[in-house]
């Protein structure tokens, strides 16, 4: 039992990762509080418009679609810790501006649109850099565990944040929630500042040159074992992971509940995701069959959730749905990180984030429109159906291309995950 717990939390033995994780707990809690408050504010300003909610979500992720790949180039070129500090400062300022506008009574829907886009611009730099920075914190051997723990931290915050936000929104309004999120970024900045460079698994940085982005894309095209999970992540991220929109509409329009009930639905989804993350933390390097199986389970469970007749049954179905999607995203993320050349990892992870989050500007307005025209239930069912069909089709294509059974196809190559990866690190060592 003790050994199992130690294996689950093995990355926390590394001091720099502990600092990173502590900051993420605080900041992610604030981020989830803001997401709930932002959605509730938009619904209030737009008279419960699903289209407005979809536009807000789309604008927040549009910069990733437009500029996400360049964020990966910067992550490979410059010190990741400094880039992360700058991005955290920017996001804190944007959250504070929205809070001040809301508290003053001057906030308008276009303000929310503009600041959502600004947050997305900061995320262009933050997200691929943060993804690639995990390996520099713990080294290649602990990447699967660290990725799973990051997901556990994210989903723990996803449980606490919406619950706190729901209470605060009902008690004092959305404005103070935005201010609290602005303050939460201080924890991340302090943690990054306290890290020791000598204990990082530093990777030699890529010199500025022409064609860096093209080289990254060319590398990814040559490595199908990386490309397949990324394509599947793109489909699920675009059409399946729109719960920010659909749960808000289900709570308010279908079940006629308040902000606390909306936040509780997000919490139920997060409970399942947290369970999936903790189970994933005990696994080693994942195989592609796990990526496919988890994606298929998610699609089926999402359709089932859309069919649930009551608020209670809908919330209950979100728990296994969250576990399935977290297992899928963790397995895909670990597969891509472990299999990538360290000198290409920033650009590869930028593509991963681009298709995962950048598809949201395409999917969110469509899901919001479908929810408004055909009802929130239909938007959820349609998203699950698309994910299911895409998973089956891609698995069949892989089996055909490789002439192998899908459960054995496209495993990360051992030589990529062991010696060459370690040799690319300029310094650093794990800390007991």
N, C-alpha and C positions, 0 to 999 in steps of 0.2 A: 504493500500500500504506500509506504513511504517512498519507495523507489519510483512508483508510478507518479506520485505528486512531484518528485524531483525532476522526472523526465518532462512532465507537463510544463514546468516553469524554469527549465534549464537556462534559458537566455537571461534570466534575471540575475544570474551569477556575474554577469558582465556589468561593471559599474556604469559605463557610459549608456548602456541600454536601460539600466534602472532609471537614470536621469531622464532619458527620452520617454520612457513609459509613464513616469510620474507626470510629466508635463502633458502628455497626450490624454491622460485620464481627465485632468482638469479642463483642458481646451476642448476635447471632444464633447464633454458634458455641456459646455457653453454653446458649442456649435449646434448640438441637437436642440437645446433650448431655443436658439435663434430660429432654427428651421420650423419648429412648431409655431413660434410667435409670428414669423414671417408669413406662413400659410394662413394663419388666422387673421392677420392684418389684411392680407390681400382679399380674403373672402369678405371681410367687413367693408373694405373700400370698393369692392366690385359687385356687391349685392349677390354673393354666392356664385360667382361665375367660374365654372370649371375651365373655360378658355383662358381667363386671366391668370388662374393658378398655373395652367400649363405654360403660358408665356413667361411667367416669372421664373419657373423652374428651367425652362429652355434658355432664357437669357443668362442664367447663372452658369450654365454649362456650355453656352455657345463659344466663349473664348477658347475652351479646350478643343473644340472642333476646329477652330480657325488657326490657333497658334500652339496647340499642345505639343507638336513635334519639335518646335523650336525650344520649348522648355526642356526637352530631353537633351538637346544639343548643349544648352547652357549647363545642365547638370553634369555632363561629361567633361565640360571645359573648365569650370570654376569650382572652388571649394564648396562642397555641399552644405556644410554647417553655416557658412556665411549667407548663402542663398536662402536657406530656411529662415534665418533670423530676419532678413529683410522682408520675406513674404509674410511672416507672422505679424510684423509691425504694420504692414499695409492692411491686412485683414482686420486687425484690431481697430484701426482708424475708421475703416468703412462701417464696421458694426457700431462704433460710437456715434458716427454721423447719423445713421438711421435711428438710433435711440434718441438722440437730441431732437430730431425732426418729429418723431412720434410723441415724445413728452411735451413738446411745445404746441402740439396740435396742428402743425403746419404740414404734416406728411400727406402726400398725394400718391396715387398709384404709380405715376411716372417716376417718382423718387425711388420707390421700391424697385421698379424695373432697372433704373440706372445703377443703383447700388448693388443689385444682384449681379449685373454685368461686371461691375468693378470687382466684386468678390471673385468672380470667375477668372478675371485677368490675373489676380494674385495667385489663384489656384493653378494656373498654367505653369508657374514656376515652382510652387510648393509641392504639388502632388507627385510628378515624376521624380523630383529631387528627393522627397521623403521616401518614396518607394525604393530608390536605388541606395539611399543612405543606410537602410537597414543592414545590408551586407557589410558595410564598412563598420557598423557598430559591433556586430557579433561574429563576423567571419563566415565563410561558406558552409561550414558544417552545421551551424545553428540556424541557417536561413529558414527552413520549414517551420521550426519551433517559433522563431521570432515573428514570422508572418502570421502564424496562428494566434500568438499572444497579442499582436497588434489588432487582429480582428476581435479578440476577446475584450480588449480595452475599449475598442470602438463601440462594441455592442453593450458593454457594461454602461458606458456613457449614454448609449441609446435607450437603456432602461431607465436610468436616473434622470437624464435631461428632459425627456418629454413629460415625465411625471411632475418634476419641479416646475417646468414651464406651464403645464396646465393649471397648477395651483396658483402660480404667480399671475397668470393672465386673468384668471377669475378674480384675484384679490386686488391687484394694482395695475393691471393692463400690460400691454405688450412692450411698451417703451423701456421699462426697467429690465426686461429680459435681454434686449439688445445691449444695454449698458453692461449687464453682467457678462455677456459673451465677450465684449471688448476687453474687460478686465481679465478674462480667463487666458488670453494669449500671453500674458506676462509670465505664466508658469512655464510655457514652452520656451520662451526666450531665455529665462533664467537657467533652465535645464541645459539648453544648448550652450550657453556661455560657460557653464561649469564643467563641461566635458574636457577630457585630457586628450590632446592630439596624439600623444605617444601611445595611447591605448586603442586608437582606431586602426582598423585594417584598411589603411589608405590605399587607394588605387591610383596609379600614375594617370595624371590628367591628360586629356587629348588636347594637343596644340591646335590653335586656331588655324583653320585651313578651309579652302573651298571644297564644297561637295560633302561636308560632314553629314548632312541630313540624307543625302542620296546614298552615301555609303551605309548608313544605318538601315535604310529600307532595303538595299540590296542584300545586306547580311541577313535580314529577316526572311526575305524571299528564298534564300538558299537553305534555310533551316526550318523544314516543315514541322518538326517536333515542337517548335515555338509558335509557328504561324497558326496551327490548328486550334490550340486553346484560345489564342487571341481572337480569332474569328468567332468562336462560340461565345466568348465573353462579350463581344460586340453585339451579338444578337440578343443575348439575355439582358444586357445593360440598356439597350435601346427599347425593347418591347416588353420586358418582364419586370424590370425594377423601377416601376413608377408608383410605388406605394405612397410616396410623399403626396401625390395628387389623389390617388384612388381612395386611400383610407380617410383623408379629409372629407371627400365627397360622400363616402359611405356613412361616416359618422354624422354628418350634418344633414345631408339630403335624403338618405335612405332610412337611417335609424333615428334621425331627429334628436341627436345628442349634443352635449356642450363640449367645450374645449378639453375638459378633464377626460371625457370619454374618448375623444379623438387622440389625446396623448396616450391613453391606455392601450389603444390599438397599436400604436407605434412601439409601446413597451412590450406587448405580447410578441410582436415580430422580433424584437430584439432579444427576448428571452430565448427563443428558439435559436437565433443566430449565435448567442453566447454559448449555448450548449454545443452547437456545431463547432465553434472555435476551440473550445476546451478539448473536445474529442480529437480534433485535427492536430492539436499541439502535441499529442502523444504519438502521432504517426511520423514515419520517416519521409523520405522523398516520395511524393505521390506518383502514381502511374496514370496514364491517360484514361484508362478505364474508369477510374474514380471520377475524373472530370466529366465524362459522358454520363455516368450513372447519376451523379448528383444533379446535373443539368436536366436530365429527363425527369427525375423525381420532383424537382422544382416546378417544371412546367405543368405536371399533372396536379400537384398540390395547389398551385395558383388557380387553376381552373376550378378545383373543388372548393377553394375559398370563395370564389365568386358566386357559387351556387348556394352558399350557406344562407338559411332563411332568417336567422335572428342575429342580433348584435353579439350575443354570447357565443354562438357557434362560429360566427365569422372570426371573432377574436381568438377562439380556441384553435381554429385551423391555421391562423397565422404563425403559431408556434412551430409546427413541423415544417411549414413553408420557409420560415427563417432559418431553421437548421439546415435544410437542403441547400438553400442559396449560399449560405456561409461556407458549407463544405465545398461547394462548387468553386466559389471565388478564391478560397484559400488554396485549393489544389491547383487551380489554374495559375495563380500568382506564383506559388512556389515552383511549379514546373518551369515557368518562364524565367524567373530569377536564377534558379540553379543552372539552367541550360544556357544562359547568356554569357558571352565573353565579357569580362569585367570592363574592358575598354568600350564596349558597346552597350552596357547595361542601361545607362541613362536614356539612350535613344530607344532601346527596345521597350523599356518600361513606359516611355512616353507614348509609344504606339499602343501599348496595353491600356494605359489610362485614357488615351484618345478614344479608342473604340468602346471602352467601358463607360466612361463618363461623357465623352463627346457625342455619343449617339443620342443622349438625352434631349438636346435641342431639337432633334428630328422626331423622337418618339413622344416626348412630353406634350407638345401641342396637339398631336394626333390623338393621344390617349385622352387629353382633356376635352377635345372636340367630340370624340366618340362617347365619352361619359355624358356630355351634355345632350347629344342627339339620341343615343340609344340607352343611356343610363350607366351609372358607375359599375354595375355588375357586369355588363357586357364588355366594358373596357378591360376589366380584370380577366375575364374568361378569354378574350381575344389575345391578350398578352401571353397567357399561359399556353394557349394553343400554338401560337407562333414559335415559342421556345421549344415546345415538344416536337413539332414538325422539323424545325431546324436541327435539333439534336439528332434525331433519327436519320435525317438526310445526310448530315455531315459524318456521322458514324458509318453509314453505309458507304459513303464516298471513300473514307479512310480505309475501310476493309477491302474495298475494290482496288484502290491504288496500291496498297501494300501487299495484297493477297494474304493477309493475316487476319485472324479473328480480332475484332475490334478491341477486345479486352487486353490484347497483348501488343497492340500497335503503338508506335511512336513514344516509347519510353524515353525519358531524358538520358542521353548517352553518358555512361559512367566517366569517360575520360574528360568530358566537359565539366562534370560536377566535382572533380577531385583535383588532380595535380596541376593542370594549366591554370585553373582558377586561383589556386593558392599562390602560384608563381607570379601572378599579376599584381599581387599586393605589395606595396612599397614598404610597409611596416605595420606594426601593431601586433598585439597578442591577446588571447583571451585571458580574462582575469578570473581567478577562482574566488 
